[in-house]
Amino acid sequence: MSEVIIDVRERDEYSIEHVEHSINVPLSVFAMVAPGVLNQLKDKKIMFMCFSGIRATQAKSLASNMGFNEEHEYTSYEGGLKKWKTDGNAVVQGNSNSSLPLQRQVQLIIGFLVMVFGGLGMWYEPWFSVAAAATGLGLFLAGATGYCLMAQIVALMPWNRGVNDNECTPCDGKGIGK
């Protein structure tokens, strides 16, 4: 039984660096994409990888609940890619000149909007506080539903062209990422 590494970091994180021959299935689309990937990888040991190990553990739990337990043995790499590199294992370096990961861009934008609207609400016009509250509500709904409109908008920005978090790494026909 051979082992396959499934990297559950977002596509933009994966494009910066990843383990060679790993398959990218972002945790944000895992429930949708993983059944098809796992069907192609029957009788393989599956090791989940992320940056620190937290998302890999979540993916392992999700995969176990999908009913593929008899066809696969699941593990997660404790400490993630950070520990993988510390242990002396090689990684493939991608485009390190790319922009910040989408999640960080969204966090920066939302933090800035709440700060600006909150400040305007305190010092200029109290109604700006409504915009700060609406921004917070949007963030809450994104966390509750898994769909973030702000991330969809930021992904369309020119500096993020070519990065698509909704796609998996292409397969070579055998279910193994290139």
VENCORBEL-V645007 format. One line per field, one symbol per residue. ss: DSSP state (H for helix, E for strand, - for the rest). Layout:
BEGIN
ss: ???
END
This chain:
BEGIN
ss: --EEEEE---HHHHHHEE----EE--HHHHHHHHHHHHHH---EEEEEE----HHHHHHHHHHH-------EEEEE---HHHHHHH-----EE--------HHHHHHHHHHHHHHHHHHHHHH----HHHHHHHHHHHHHHHHHH---HHHHHHH--HHH----------E-----E-
END
